[in-house]
């Protein structure tokens, strides 16, 4: 049994200020989305004067300076869109977090809420991780009794904003807005996780804000998202609706388990001190059949959801 969350049940947080979220944006991933990979440390300090830009660019090897110059322009244009988001009050950032008693039955996570049991089967690695162990997310829940968190967050309003730019044939600005909204959604997930660790669950109440350490995941606990490597079955998202109530914060689920708006994130919180991220990778027919049984679905149906893991 790990620390009891300070709040049991569902908590909705609406209209999160953009100013709270911006410091949590991981700009390297923003640049990667524009196919400008690399670390551009100090880019936020570069002003608009030529001497400042030249001085910063000279920190890079000559063959990297063209890429760095592209990053400066993109960053400045993104900052302009961020100012529009703020000044015109374009975005609404919402989130839901829920904390529930949980245990395990084999590789199934069992969540208890209002007299009901919500069973979340998990997959197990068949190729060991670097430490020689084959992980399942169920390993991070005490079978004798524990707690688990569920979360979802979304960014509303960017679609209409981007469409207005598209109608003016400014596809570039529209794309920046959409890419930014994706990064803001991920930044909100990072911000929310910090709030969970220090406040709502409170198992790390004295953790200090250090953005670089956060980006390196140097903190206790994980937040695996539905559809990501350790939780590749996107259909699990439908089982979370009673626990997270997507519609209440403006998220709609498609028949394929995708979230709309696209700038949305959903997953679990694990507080186990040894919890870690991992990739399930490939699974064999035996595990597929067993997993389908535990999901109360046919192996044929699960092939659709787990095609990348077969």
ChimeraX attribute file (.defattr): number of C-alpha atoms within 10 A of each C-alpha:
attribute: neighborCount
match mode: 1-to-1
recipient: residues
	/A:1	13
	/A:2	14
	/A:3	13
	/A:4	16
	/A:5	22
	/A:6	12
	/A:7	16
	/A:8	17
	/A:9	16
	/A:10	16
	/A:11	15
	/A:12	16
	/A:13	13
	/A:14	15
	/A:15	13
	/A:16	15
	/A:17	14
	/A:18	18
	/A:19	10
	/A:20	11
	/A:21	20
	/A:22	15
	/A:23	14
	/A:24	21
	/A:25	21
	/A:26	18
	/A:27	19
	/A:28	15
	/A:29	16
	/A:30	22
	/A:31	19
	/A:32	12
	/A:33	14
	/A:34	14
	/A:35	11
	/A:36	16
	/A:37	15
	/A:38	14
	/A:39	14
	/A:40	18
	/A:41	11
	/A:42	8
	/A:43	17
	/A:44	12
	/A:45	10
	/A:46	18
	/A:47	13
	/A:48	11
	/A:49	8
	/A:50	10
	/A:51	11
	/A:52	12
	/A:53	17
	/A:54	13
	/A:55	11
	/A:56	21
	/A:57	21
	/A:58	12
	/A:59	13
	/A:60	14
	/A:61	10
	/A:62	11
	/A:63	8
	/A:64	13
	/A:65	16
	/A:66	13
	/A:67	17
	/A:68	25
	/A:69	15
	/A:70	13
	/A:71	23
	/A:72	21
	/A:73	12
	/A:74	17
	/A:75	19
	/A:76	16
	/A:77	16
	/A:78	18
	/A:79	15
	/A:80	14
	/A:81	17
	/A:82	20
	/A:83	13
	/A:84	15
	/A:85	19
	/A:86	14
	/A:87	9
	/A:88	9
	/A:89	12
	/A:90	18
	/A:91	21
	/A:92	18
	/A:93	23
	/A:94	23
	/A:95	28
	/A:96	22
	/A:97	27
	/A:98	23
	/A:99	28
	/A:100	21
	/A:101	17
	/A:102	23
	/A:103	22
	/A:104	21
	/A:105	13
	/A:106	12
	/A:107	18
	/A:108	23
	/A:109	24
	/A:110	24
	/A:111	21
	/A:112	18
	/A:113	16
	/A:114	7
	/A:115	6
	/A:116	9
	/A:117	12
	/A:118	17
	/A:119	19
	/A:120	19
	/A:121	25
	/A:122	22
	/A:123	22
	/A:124	23
	/A:125	19
	/A:126	16
	/A:127	15
	/A:128	14
	/A:129	13
	/A:130	8
	/A:131	6
	/A:132	8
	/A:133	11
	/A:134	16
	/A:135	23
	/A:136	20
	/A:137	24
	/A:138	22
	/A:139	19
	/A:140	22
	/A:141	23
	/A:142	16
	/A:143	17
	/A:144	10
	/A:145	13
	/A:146	20
	/A:147	24
	/A:148	25
	/A:149	25
	/A:150	22
	/A:151	27
	/A:152	26
	/A:153	27
	/A:154	30
	/A:155	30
	/A:156	23
	/A:157	15
	/A:158	23
	/A:159	18
	/A:160	12
	/A:161	17
	/A:162	19
	/A:163	16
	/A:164	15
	/A:165	16
	/A:166	15
	/A:167	10
	/A:168	9
	/A:169	11
	/A:170	13
	/A:171	15
	/A:172	12
	/A:173	19
	/A:174	23
	/A:175	16
	/A:176	22
	/A:177	24
	/A:178	17
	/A:179	19
	/A:180	22
	/A:181	26
	/A:182	23
	/A:183	24
	/A:184	25
	/A:185	25
	/A:186	22
	/A:187	20
	/A:188	29
	/A:189	25
	/A:190	21
	/A:191	20
	/A:192	22
	/A:193	20
	/A:194	21
	/A:195	15
	/A:196	23
	/A:197	21
	/A:198	16
	/A:199	17
	/A:200	20
	/A:201	25
	/A:202	19
	/A:203	20
	/A:204	18
	/A:205	14
	/A:206	10
	/A:207	13
	/A:208	10
	/A:209	10
	/A:210	10
	/A:211	16
	/A:212	11
	/A:213	11
	/A:214	15
	/A:215	13
	/A:216	8
	/A:217	14
	/A:218	11
	/A:219	14
	/A:220	16
	/A:221	21
	/A:222	20
	/A:223	20
	/A:224	21
	/A:225	21
	/A:226	21
	/A:227	19
	/A:228	15
	/A:229	15
	/A:230	22
	/A:231	22
	/A:232	22
	/A:233	23
	/A:234	16
	/A:235	19
	/A:236	20
	/A:237	20
	/A:238	15
	/A:239	12
	/A:240	20
	/A:241	12
	/A:242	10
	/A:243	21
	/A:244	26
	/A:245	19
	/A:246	22
	/A:247	10
	/A:248	13
	/A:249	22
	/A:250	19
	/A:251	24
	/A:252	17
	/A:253	15
	/A:254	10
	/A:255	9
	/A:256	11
	/A:257	17
	/A:258	18
	/A:259	19
	/A:260	15
	/A:261	19
	/A:262	18
	/A:263	22
	/A:264	27
	/A:265	21
	/A:266	23
	/A:267	23
	/A:268	20
	/A:269	23
	/A:270	21
	/A:271	25
	/A:272	21
	/A:273	12
	/A:274	11
	/A:275	18
	/A:276	17
	/A:277	15
	/A:278	18
	/A:279	18
	/A:280	24
	/A:281	17
	/A:282	14
	/A:283	17
	/A:284	10
	/A:285	10
	/A:286	9
	/A:287	14
	/A:288	20
	/A:289	17
	/A:290	14
	/A:291	21
	/A:292	18
	/A:293	14
	/A:294	16
	/A:295	18
	/A:296	10
	/A:297	12
	/A:298	14
	/A:299	16
	/A:300	11
	/A:301	10
	/A:302	19
	/A:303	16
	/A:304	12
	/A:305	17
	/A:306	17
	/A:307	11
	/A:308	12
	/A:309	15
	/A:310	12
